[in-house]
Amino acid sequence: MVAEKPSLAQSISKILSKGSCTSRKGLNGACSVHEYTGSFQGQSVRFKMTSVCGHVMSLDFIGKYNNWDQVDPAELFSTAPAEKKEANPKLNMVKFLQVEGRGCDYVVLWLDCDKEGENICFEVLDAIQPVMNKGSSMDQSVYRAKFSSITDTDIWNAMNCLGEPNRNEALSVDARQELDLRIGCAFTRFQTKYFQGKYGNLDSSLISFGPCQTPTLGFCVERHDKIQSFRPETYWILQAKVFKGKDNPLMLDWNRVRVFDREVGQMFVNLAKTSREAKVESVSKKEKAKQRPQALNTVEMLRVASSSLGMGPQHTMQIAERLYTQGYISYPRTETTHYPENFDLKGTLKQQTNNPFWAEEVKALLSTGLNRPRKGSDAGDHPPITPMRAASEGELGSDGWRLYEYITRHFIATISQDCKYLQTTIDFSIGPEAFSCSGKTLISPGYTTVMPWLGIPLEENLPECERGDTFTVDEIKLVEKQTSPPEYLTEAELITLMEKHGVGTDASIPVHINNICQRNYVTIENGRKLKPTNLGIVLVHGYYKIDAELVLPTIRSAVEKQLNLIAQGKANFQQVLQHTLDIFKRKFHYFVDSITGMDELMEVSFSPIAASGKPLARCGKCHRFMKYIQAKPSRLHCSHCDETYSLPQNGAIKLYKELRCPLDDFELVLWTSGARGKSYPLCPYCYSNAPFRDMKKGMGCNECTHPSCQHSLNSLGIGQCVECDTGVLVLDPTSGPKWRMACNKCNVVVHFFEHAHRVQVAQESCDACEASLVAVDFNKTRTPLAAASPVQ
């Protein structure tokens, strides 16, 4: 049996084995295996429960098609073959599944019950079916468990009602993955290379495009444009203050609301001032209800978490998934807002009777009877999000508790009474002009006792009066005001727009919002408002200028509908894939041909690369100084040759002793991650253009296989890394007097021979471990050895 996450496997095996299982670590070290004896299909069997860690496989291009410099991005739409590769090679997940699955007769798939989970089902099956026992052709060996929460009842029900994995839903995910890979990579590679080669202060490592990500950014920029184009308009309102006896004065609202001409407003003031009395024309009292909320789905949870709890969508989903796998809430990815007919509302509520924050409300509901929940929409996926067991803040941590508290209060509110209040409206006439005022009086708080922030605000009671009564006019004046601009989109508003226009799914919406923040297209301001950066604005304006459909939500919404048809078995996977790729391939060619339209906008906002940076190292071709551009991605640019060279990121770059590479005569630079970290020299040209067949782009001198260069791996390599399998410990010749060697693959740093005068790697090797010997010169006054200098 296979679950989606290790914590889920542990919880399910604990329930099904009734606590009598043995556990051990799997060969990959990340997933445990839980074993116990039980009954399956009427026979006694040995159960083995383990998990994966999300997707086993990911889609990627093969070999050379991942090289940006060798492949035309247009080829990615059709020519470039894509294949499934292990999502995390370090986990050895395929090998782990095959070792554990070898010789098994049945497999029960406990993956999350959504389309992504269905896709992972078939990734697991591809790994283990070849090594399972082969039963007769009539025997069923693959089963799918459907569940929505980690409770004893739900897990046992799932085990007793096993079905089969849904191939169509898995195919819809395959289609989305391939579309996003081909479309996203083609546009991203082209525009990244085009603009990073021209502008020095873009401050973005990747200028990415995504079929969902870009429309998401489009919503933010659209609001920004409305703010920029807004021109305030002056308007006037009549403000009337009246009183009766010793009652507090009343401020009346003008029924005409406002006028945009001051003279017209003054005319109405003059008309109203003809009377010193305000006459009551009518008094109406209506009992109204503020409806309890519908059952909670993912999108509403994300909206509230952002607007009320100050938690970003990505962070919210991470917390919700943890609460789910620990058994505190039901499955947090659902579009449904309607409880199933057989949902145990009373049993779920009873679990909350001892919580001090809402125990009184819960006990009152249990004694008076639960109210029927409002009818919502049933998307046919999972029940709404509800609490599954009691919890405390100490168990869940700060953010975990805040989200759990909201989910629980929301659930209690859905089965409570509506909030009822009395709305009183008094209509007045002052001369020929009509005014009114209204107030609310609470009758019954209903669900707002458990969600007090939604309650009816306390207001001063309106004076008792009836038709024909008169009030004294205290003041009538004309007040000047101005229309105000809209504010930047909040995350909650953006989530609403994405849902409305069909951009992304309940599972992917947080990812797209997180992406536009990570790419430096928007920044998150106070109140979780999304303010586009210069780069985000220019990109969206450029798409609008070239092809508005690249940024409008219409095409992506249509694609999502096609993907849903694949999931329902109503559309052909290959036809949908090919049709969509054909559309975007034509759009890509038009985009490439029209890129100058976006470039004209870039020129206004960003500096040419030749005018950016500061001189650092000499070019090996023209021997002029190249400029070091620090803005992400940091790089070197030779304005004379018009060439740009990549550099390693997230560290400091400085000139390396004015030494030159023997292969191309470029001056070497030194990359360092700090005084305590590692550093290594590199040739800018070799780093961008691997000089030897066994080297890849992005390798420094510490990985260079030059046979005689004094900076290469051959000259400074000492021995195999103590942590990783592939790395070599290389002497850092700049580290004295606190000498160190660092792995050229991982982050291991080894300190040795402190206070040595000189350290050199010798030609000889150790007979025992084959590591290179090191020659060390100590100052006579600092040597740790009594009568030896130098030492080996």
ZAMARGU-4260 file (C-alpha; in steps of 0.2 Angstrom, whole numbers, plus 5000, padded with zeros to 4 digits):
<rodrens>
0) 5000/5000/5000 | 5007/5017/4995 | 5002/5034/5002 | 5007/5051/4996 | 5018/5057/5011
5) 5027/5048/5025 | 5016/5056/5038 | 5001/5050/5029 | 5007/5032/5028 | 5011/5032/5046
10) 4994/5038/5051 | 4984/5026/5039 | 4995/5011/5044 | 4992/5015/5063 | 4973/5015/5060
15) 4972/4999/5049 | 4984/4989/5060 | 4976/4995/5076 | 4993/5001/5082 | 5002/4984/5080
20) 5013/4987/5066 | 5032/4986/5065 | 5041/5001/5056 | 5058/5003/5048 | 5067/5015/5036
25) 5067/5012/5018 | 5083/5012/5007 | 5081/5030/5002 | 5081/5036/5020 | 5065/5047/5018
30) 5051/5035/5018 | 5047/5022/5031 | 5039/5005/5029 | 5026/4999/5041 | 5022/4980/5041
35) 5008/4971/5049 | 4997/4955/5047 | 4978/4958/5043 | 4964/4952/5032 | 4962/4957/5013
40) 4949/4950/5001 | 4944/4937/5014 | 4961/4930/5016 | 4975/4933/5029 | 4989/4943/5021
45) 5005/4952/5026 | 5003/4971/5023 | 5017/4983/5019 | 5013/5002/5019 | 5025/5015/5013
50) 5024/5031/5004 | 5031/5043/4991 | 5036/5061/4993 | 5024/5069/4981 | 5027/5066/4962
55) 5038/5052/4959 | 5042/5058/4941 | 5043/5075/4933 | 5042/5079/4914 | 5058/5087/4906
60) 5066/5088/4889 | 5080/5075/4885 | 5098/5079/4884 | 5103/5093/4873 | 5086/5101/4873
65) 5090/5108/4890 | 5104/5118/4883 | 5098/5135/4881 | 5112/5140/4869 | 5111/5125/4857
70) 5092/5124/4854 | 5080/5136/4846 | 5066/5139/4858 | 5053/5136/4844 | 5059/5118/4843
75) 5052/5115/4861 | 5034/5115/4854 | 5036/5099/4843 | 5053/5093/4839 | 5060/5092/4857
80) 5056/5075/4865 | 5050/5076/4883 | 5052/5062/4895 | 5047/5057/4913 | 5062/5059/4924
85) 5063/5056/4943 | 5057/5071/4952 | 5070/5070/4965 | 5085/5059/4959 | 5093/5059/4977
90) 5078/5050/4984 | 5080/5035/4972 | 5061/5033/4973 | 5059/5021/4958 | 5072/5009/4965
95) 5064/5011/4983 | 5047/5006/4976 | 5053/4992/4966 | 5063/4985/4981 | 5048/4986/4992
100) 5035/4980/4979 | 5045/4965/4972 | 5035/4949/4975 | 5019/4958/4981 | 5002/4951/4975
105) 4991/4967/4977 | 4994/4986/4978 | 4982/4998/4986 | 4985/5016/4981 | 4981/5029/4995
110) 4987/5044/4986 | 4978/5061/4988 | 4961/5060/4980 | 4963/5074/4967 | 4969/5074/4949
115) 4987/5076/4954 | 4985/5061/4966 | 4978/5051/4952 | 4993/5055/4941 | 5005/5049/4955
120) 4995/5033/4956 | 5001/5029/4938 | 5018/5034/4942 | 5019/5022/4956 | 5011/5008/4946
125) 5024/5011/4932 | 5038/5008/4945 | 5031/4993/4954 | 5020/4983/4942 | 5035/4975/4932
130) 5041/4967/4949 | 5024/4962/4956 | 5019/4944/4956 | 5009/4940/4941 | 4992/4933/4945
135) 4980/4925/4933 | 4973/4937/4919 | 4956/4938/4928 | 4963/4943/4945 | 4963/4962/4950
140) 4979/4967/4958 | 4977/4986/4958 | 4965/4995/4970 | 4962/5013/4974 | 4957/5020/4991
145) 4946/5035/4991 | 4946/5046/5007 | 4944/5064/5013 | 4951/5064/5030 | 4962/5054/5041
150) 4950/5047/5054 | 4947/5029/5059 | 4929/5029/5051 | 4935/5037/5034 | 4950/5026/5032
155) 4941/5010/5036 | 4927/5015/5024 | 4940/5018/5011 | 4948/5001/5014 | 4931/4992/5013
160) 4925/5001/4997 | 4941/5000/4986 | 4940/5006/4968 | 4952/5008/4953 | 4963/5023/4949
165) 4956/5035/4936 | 4967/5035/4920 | 4958/5050/4912 | 4961/5061/4927 | 4979/5056/4927
170) 4980/5060/4908 | 4973/5077/4911 | 4988/5081/4923 | 5000/5074/4910 | 4992/5086/4897
175) 4994/5101/4909 | 5012/5096/4913 | 5017/5095/4895 | 5008/5111/4889 | 5016/5121/4904
180) 5033/5114/4900 | 5033/5117/4881 | 5024/5134/4881 | 5033/5141/4897 | 5050/5135/4892
185) 5049/5142/4874 | 5043/5159/4879 | 5054/5160/4895 | 5070/5155/4886 | 5068/5167/4872
190) 5063/5183/4882 | 5076/5179/4896 | 5091/5178/4883 | 5084/5192/4873 | 5082/5205/4887
195) 5096/5200/4899 | 5109/5202/4884 | 5102/5220/4882 | 5099/5227/4899 | 5109/5227/4915
200) 5097/5232/4928 | 5083/5220/4926 | 5086/5212/4943 | 5078/5195/4938 | 5087/5179/4936
205) 5073/5172/4925 | 5061/5182/4914 | 5048/5168/4915 | 5032/5166/4905 | 5018/5154/4911
210) 5001/5150/4903 | 4993/5153/4921 | 5007/5164/4929 | 5006/5178/4915 | 4987/5181/4916
215) 4989/5181/4935 | 5002/5195/4934 | 4990/5203/4921 | 4976/5205/4934 | 4989/5215/4945
220) 4995/5226/4931 | 4977/5230/4926 | 4973/5237/4943 | 4990/5246/4943 | 4985/5254/4926
225) 4968/5260/4933 | 4977/5268/4948 | 4989/5277/4936 | 4976/5283/4924 | 4964/5288/4938
230) 4960/5307/4939 | 4951/5313/4954 | 4934/5321/4951 | 4926/5334/4963 | 4908/5331/4969
235) 4897/5339/4982 | 4885/5332/4995 | 4871/5340/5006 | 4874/5337/5024 | 4859/5339/5036
240) 4860/5339/5055 | 4843/5338/5064 | 4838/5336/5082 | 4822/5333/5092 | 4821/5339/5110
245) 4836/5333/5120 | 4840/5318/5109 | 4857/5317/5101 | 4857/5326/5084 | 4855/5315/5068
250) 4865/5316/5053 | 4854/5313/5038 | 4859/5306/5021 | 4854/5315/5005 | 4843/5305/4994
255) 4851/5312/4978 | 4868/5306/4985 | 4879/5318/4976 | 4881/5331/4962 | 4896/5335/4951
260) 4892/5354/4949 | 4894/5366/4964 | 4881/5378/4958 | 4868/5365/4956 | 4873/5359/4974
265) 4871/5377/4981 | 4854/5378/4972 | 4848/5362/4982 | 4855/5370/4998 | 4846/5386/4995
270) 4830/5376/4992 | 4832/5365/5008 | 4836/5381/5018 | 4818/5388/5015 | 4812/5376/5029
275) 4818/5376/5047 | 4810/5360/5050 | 4813/5342/5045 | 4797/5332/5043 | 4796/5314/5045
280) 4788/5306/5029 | 4788/5288/5034 | 4796/5276/5047 | 4799/5258/5041 | 4805/5243/5051
285) 4811/5227/5043 | 4817/5212/5051 | 4832/5206/5041 | 4844/5191/5042 | 4863/5190/5038
290) 4865/5173/5031 | 4877/5160/5039 | 4891/5155/5028 | 4891/5141/5016 | 4903/5126/5019
295) 4921/5130/5017 | 4931/5126/5001 | 4949/5129/4996 | 4947/5146/4987 | 4937/5154/5002
300) 4950/5147/5014 | 4964/5155/5005 | 4954/5172/5003 | 4951/5173/5022 | 4968/5167/5027
305) 4976/5181/5016 | 4963/5195/5021 | 4960/5191/5039 | 4975/5181/5045 | 4988/5189/5035
310) 4995/5172/5028 | 5000/5170/5010 | 4991/5157/4999 | 5007/5146/4997 | 5010/5146/5016
315) 4992/5143/5020 | 4991/5127/5009 | 5007/5121/5017 | 4999/5123/5034 | 4983/5115/5029
320) 4991/5100/5021 | 5001/5097/5038 | 4984/5099/5048 | 4976/5086/5036 | 4990/5073/5036
325) 4990/5075/5055 | 4972/5071/5056 | 4965/5088/5062 | 4955/5093/5046 | 4948/5085/5031
330) 4956/5086/5014 | 4960/5104/5011 | 4959/5104/4991 | 4941/5105/4987 | 4929/5115/4976
335) 4913/5109/4985 | 4903/5120/4997 | 4889/5108/5001 | 4890/5094/5014 | 4885/5077/5008
340) 4868/5070/5014 | 4877/5057/5024 | 4890/5069/5032 | 4890/5067/5051 | 4888/5085/5056
345) 4883/5081/5074 | 4897/5069/5077 | 4910/5082/5070 | 4902/5096/5081 | 4903/5085/5097
350) 4922/5084/5096 | 4922/5102/5099 | 4913/5102/5116 | 4928/5104/5127 | 4937/5118/5118
355) 4936/5134/5130 | 4935/5146/5115 | 4918/5139/5108 | 4912/5126/5120 | 4897/5137/5125
360) 4891/5139/5107 | 4894/5121/5103 | 4884/5115/5118 | 4870/5127/5115 | 4868/5120/5097
365) 4868/5102/5103 | 4854/5106/5115 | 4843/5116/5103 | 4847/5107/5088 | 4858/5110/5073
370) 4852/5121/5059 | 4851/5114/5041 | 4867/5120/5032 | 4864/5132/5017 | 4864/5123/5000
375) 4880/5125/4991 | 4888/5118/4975 | 4894/5100/4974 | 4909/5099/4963 | 4909/5080/4965
380) 4927/5080/4972 | 4929/5081/4991 | 4917/5086/5005 | 4920/5104/5012 | 4935/5108/5024
385) 4930/5104/5042 | 4939/5100/5058 | 4941/5081/5061 | 4946/5081/5079 | 4949/5093/5094
390) 4965/5102/5095 | 4974/5116/5105 | 4987/5129/5101 | 5000/5120/5110 | 4998/5105/5098
395) 4997/5115/5082 | 5009/5130/5084 | 5004/5148/5081 | 4999/5148/5062 | 4993/5131/5062
400) 4981/5135/5077 | 4975/5151/5068 | 4970/5142/5053 | 4962/5127/5062 | 4953/5140/5073
405) 4945/5148/5058 | 4941/5132/5050 | 4932/5126/5066 | 4923/5142/5069 | 4917/5142/5050
410) 4911/5125/5052 | 4901/5129/5068 | 4894/5144/5059 | 4887/5134/5044 | 4876/5124/5056
415) 4871/5139/5067 | 4856/5151/5065 | 4857/5166/5054 | 4861/5183/5062 | 4844/5193/5064
420) 4842/5211/5066 | 4829/5225/5064 | 4833/5239/5051 | 4824/5255/5054 | 4823/5268/5041
425) 4816/5286/5043 | 4813/5296/5028 | 4813/5315/5030 | 4809/5330/5019 | 4817/5347/5022
430) 4808/5359/5010 | 4807/5350/4993 | 4823/5339/4997 | 4822/5321/5003 | 4834/5314/5016
435) 4834/5298/5026 | 4844/5289/5040 | 4844/5271/5045 | 4850/5260/5060 | 4851/5242/5064
440) 4846/5234/5081 | 4852/5216/5084 | 4838/5203/5087 | 4848/5187/5088 | 4867/5186/5085
445) 4865/5168/5078 | 4881/5162/5070 | 4890/5178/5074 | 4893/5173/5092 | 4906/5161/5085
450) 4912/5173/5071 | 4911/5189/5081 | 4920/5199/5067 | 4905/5197/5056 | 4893/5203/5069
455) 4881/5218/5067 | 4891/5234/5074 | 4883/5243/5089 | 4874/5259/5084 | 4866/5273/5093
460) 4847/5269/5093 | 4837/5280/5082 | 4824/5291/5091 | 4806/5285/5092 | 4795/5295/5080
465) 4781/5292/5068 | 4775/5300/5051 | 4771/5318/5053 | 4783/5322/5067 | 4795/5336/5065
470) 4813/5339/5069 | 4823/5355/5071 | 4836/5358/5057 | 4852/5362/5066 | 4863/5364/5050
475) 4862/5361/5031 | 4878/5363/5021 | 4887/5359/5005 | 4902/5348/5008 | 4915/5346/4994
480) 4923/5329/4992 | 4934/5320/4979 | 4932/5303/4971 | 4947/5291/4976 | 4957/5279/4966
485) 4956/5260/4968 | 4969/5252/4978 | 4981/5239/4973 | 4974/5221/4972 | 4975/5211/4988
490) 4979/5193/4987 | 4961/5189/4992 | 4954/5199/4977 | 4967/5191/4965 | 4961/5174/4971
495) 4943/5179/4967 | 4948/5185/4950 | 4958/5169/4946 | 4943/5158/4951 | 4930/5169/4941
500) 4941/5168/4925 | 4946/5150/4927 | 4965/5153/4929 | 4973/5139/4938 | 4964/5127/4950
505) 4961/5127/4968 | 4978/5117/4970 | 4988/5128/4958 | 4982/5146/4962 | 4994/5148/4977
510) 5008/5142/4966 | 5005/5155/4952 | 5003/5169/4965 | 5020/5164/4973 | 5028/5163/4956
515) 5025/5181/4952 | 5032/5186/4969 | 5047/5175/4967 | 5051/5182/4949 | 5051/5200/4955
520) 5036/5204/4945 | 5026/5210/4960 | 5030/5215/4978 | 5019/5212/4993 | 5014/5228/5002
525) 5005/5231/5019 | 4988/5223/5019 | 4995/5209/5007 | 4992/5221/4992 | 5001/5216/4976
530) 5011/5230/4968 | 5018/5227/4951 | 5037/5231/4949 | 5044/5240/4934 | 5048/5223/4926
535) 5031/5216/4929 | 5022/5231/4921 | 5033/5232/4906 | 5031/5213/4902 | 5012/5214/4903
540) 5011/5230/4893 | 5023/5222/4880 | 5011/5206/4879 | 4996/5218/4876 | 5006/5227/4863
545) 5011/5211/4853 | 4997/5199/4857 | 4984/5202/4871 | 4979/5184/4872 | 4996/5180/4880
550) 4991/5189/4895 | 4972/5189/4895 | 4964/5174/4905 | 4953/5169/4890 | 4964/5156/4882
555) 4970/5148/4898 | 4952/5147/4904 | 4947/5138/4887 | 4962/5126/4890 | 4957/5122/4907
560) 4940/5117/4901 | 4948/5106/4888 | 4959/5098/4902 | 4943/5094/4912 | 4935/5086/4897
565) 4950/5074/4896 | 4948/5070/4915 | 4929/5066/4911 | 4934/5055/4897 | 4925/5067/4884
570) 4941/5073/4875 | 4956/5065/4867 | 4972/5068/4876 | 4983/5069/4860 | 4971/5080/4851
575) 4969/5093/4865 | 4988/5093/4867 | 4992/5095/4849 | 4978/5108/4846 | 4984/5119/4860
580) 5002/5118/4856 | 4998/5123/4838 | 4990/5138/4844 | 5004/5144/4855 | 5017/5139/4842
585) 5010/5152/4830 | 5008/5164/4844 | 5027/5161/4849 | 5033/5165/4831 | 5023/5181/4830
590) 5030/5186/4847 | 5048/5183/4841 | 5044/5193/4825 | 5036/5207/4835 | 5048/5208/4850
595) 5054/5225/4846 | 5037/5231/4852 | 5041/5225/4870 | 5059/5231/4868 | 5053/5249/4865
600) 5045/5248/4882 | 5060/5240/4890 | 5071/5254/4884 | 5061/5267/4894 | 5063/5258/4910
605) 5080/5249/4910 | 5098/5254/4907 | 5107/5246/4892 | 5119/5233/4898 | 5134/5243/4891
610) 5130/5257/4903 | 5128/5246/4918 | 5141/5239/4930 | 5159/5243/4935 | 5175/5237/4926
615) 5182/5221/4934 | 5192/5209/4923 | 5199/5210/4906 | 5191/5201/4891 | 5202/5187/4883
620) 5197/5193/4865 | 5199/5212/4865 | 5209/5214/4881 | 5198/5228/4887 | 5189/5228/4904
625) 5173/5219/4905 | 5160/5226/4917 | 5153/5217/4932 | 5134/5219/4933 | 5128/5215/4951
630) 5109/5215/4947 | 5102/5197/4946 | 5108/5188/4937 | 5126/5194/4941 | 5136/5193/4925
635) 5151/5201/4915 | 5148/5211/4899 | 5161/5216/4886 | 5154/5231/4877 | 5167/5230/4864
640) 5164/5212/4859 | 5145/5214/4864 | 5147/5197/4873 | 5139/5193/4890 | 5146/5179/4902
645) 5137/5170/4916 | 5144/5170/4934 | 5139/5159/4949 | 5125/5168/4959 | 5122/5171/4978
650) 5140/5176/4982 | 5153/5190/4980 | 5164/5191/4964 | 5181/5199/4964 | 5197/5199/4953
655) 5209/5184/4955 | 5226/5191/4956 | 5226/5197/4938 | 5229/5179/4933 | 5224/5173/4916
660) 5216/5157/4909 | 5229/5147/4899 | 5215/5142/4887 | 5208/5159/4882 | 5218/5173/4890
665) 5202/5179/4900 | 5207/5186/4917 | 5201/5174/4931 | 5188/5180/4944 | 5186/5173/4962
670) 5168/5168/4968 | 5166/5167/4987 | 5151/5164/4998 | 5159/5173/5013 | 5174/5171/5026
675) 5167/5155/5033 | 5161/5148/5016 | 5170/5141/5001 | 5178/5151/4987 | 5185/5146/4970
680) 5192/5154/4954 | 5184/5153/4937 | 5187/5159/4920 | 5171/5169/4913 | 5173/5161/4896
685) 5175/5143/4901 | 5161/5145/4914 | 5149/5150/4900 | 5157/5138/4886 | 5163/5122/4894
690) 5181/5119/4887 | 5182/5100/4888 | 5170/5086/4884 | 5168/5080/4902 | 5164/5097/4908
695) 5147/5106/4908 | 5142/5124/4907 | 5143/5133/4924 | 5159/5124/4931 | 5174/5134/4939
700) 5192/5130/4939 | 5189/5118/4954 | 5180/5106/4942 | 5191/5110/4926 | 5201/5095/4920
705) 5215/5104/4912 | 5230/5093/4914 | 5243/5107/4919 | 5234/5123/4924 | 5239/5128/4941
710) 5221/5132/4946 | 5213/5116/4939 | 5206/5101/4948 | 5221/5091/4942 | 5232/5103/4951
715) 5223/5107/4967 | 5212/5091/4970 | 5216/5082/4986 | 5203/5067/4988 | 5185/5062/4988
720) 5172/5072/4997 | 5168/5065/5014 | 5149/5068/5012 | 5144/5067/4994 | 5148/5053/4981
725) 5153/5063/4966 | 5163/5078/4974 | 5181/5081/4976 | 5189/5091/4990 | 5200/5105/4982
730) 5213/5116/4991 | 5207/5134/4992 | 5224/5143/4988 | 5217/5160/4994 | 5212/5154/5011
735) 5228/5155/5021 | 5233/5157/5035 | 5217/5148/5040 | 5219/5135/5026 | 5204/5125/5020
740) 5198/5113/5006 | 5181/5113/4999 | 5170/5101/4990 | 5168/5106/4971 | 5150/5099/4972
745) 5142/5101/4989 | 5145/5114/5003 | 5157/5104/5013 | 5172/5114/5019 | 5187/5106/5029
750) 5199/5117/5039 | 5217/5112/5041 | 5235/5118/5045 | 5230/5134/5053 | 5245/5146/5054
755) 5254/5137/5040 | 5265/5148/5029 | 5262/5139/5013 | 5251/5124/5008 | 5254/5115/4991
760) 5246/5099/4983 | 5260/5087/4980 | 5261/5075/4964 | 5262/5059/4976 | 5247/5050/4983
765) 5243/5041/4999 | 5245/5022/4997 | 5231/5019/5009 | 5217/5031/5003 | 5224/5037/4986
770) 5221/5055/4991 | 5235/5068/4986 | 5248/5072/4998 | 5250/5090/5004 | 5266/5099/5007
775) 5265/5111/5021 | 5278/5125/5026 | 5276/5131/5044 | 5285/5147/5051 | 5298/5141/5063
780) 5290/5150/5077 | 5273/5143/5074 | 5276/5125/5069 | 5266/5112/5078 | 5281/5100/5076
785) 5296/5101/5087 | 5310/5100/5074 | 5303/5099/5057 | 5300/5112/5044 | 5294/5110/5031
790) 5283/5094/5035 | 5273/5082/5024
</rodrens>
